[in-house]
Amino acid sequence: MSGNSPANPAKHWEDIARSNWKVIESMEEALKESLKLQSHYAELLNMHDGGERMQFKTVDEWMDRLRSLKMREENEI
């Protein structure tokens, strides 16, 4: 092998994949916690002013809402 090539390329890429997976898992956990806070504040504000702010039970539910809004924007252009 030459230059900066790792001695075991398969192991090298496996290590990178595992590292990336850990980052993704931690970001997903942070998103779940953020969603809990958003839903809690939406509930409090709705109680305060009688509003109808949306609350989401899961990240998937929230992502579906974002996708539908994006599709609506794209169709309006």
N, C-alpha and C positions, 0 to 999 in steps of 0.2 A: 504494500500500500504506500501511497506517496503523500507528502505534505501533511495536511490536517485530517486525513481520513481516519475515522475511528477503527480500532483493531477488529471490532465486531459490529458491523453496520446494523445487523438485525437487532442486537441488544441496544445499540444506540437509539434506534428509532422506536423501539419498545419503551425505553425509558422516557423519551420525549412524549409518546402517546400517553403513558401513565401520568406524567406531570401535567399534560394538558387536561386530562380527564379530571384530575384533582381540582384544577382551576375552574373547570366547568361546573363541577359539583358545588364548589364553594360559591360561585356566582348564582347558581340556581337557588341555593339556600338563602342567600342575601335577597334575591328577588322575592322569595316566599315571605320573608320577614317584612320586606317593604310593602308587599301587597296586604299583609295583615294590618300594618299601620294605616295604609291608605283606606282600607275598608272601615277600620275603627274610626278614623277621623270623618269619613263620609257619614257614618252612622251618627256621630256626635253632632255634626253640622246639620244633618237632616232633623235631628231632634230639636236643635236650637231654633232653626228658622223654617221648619216644615218643608225643606227642599226635597228633591228627589234624586240625590246623587247616587250613582250606581255603586254597588258593592259587589265584589267578586270573591267567590269561595276558593277558587283555585287559580294557579298561574295559567293553566290551559284555558280556563274561562276568560281570563283577562286577555290572553294572546288572541283568542278567537275574536274578541271585541276589537282589538287593534287591527286584525286582518280585515274585518268587515268594514272598518272605517277607511282603511287604505284602499280597499276595492271601490268603495263609494267615491272617494276622491278621484281615483283613476277613471272612473266612469263619467265623472263630471267634467273632465278635461276635454 
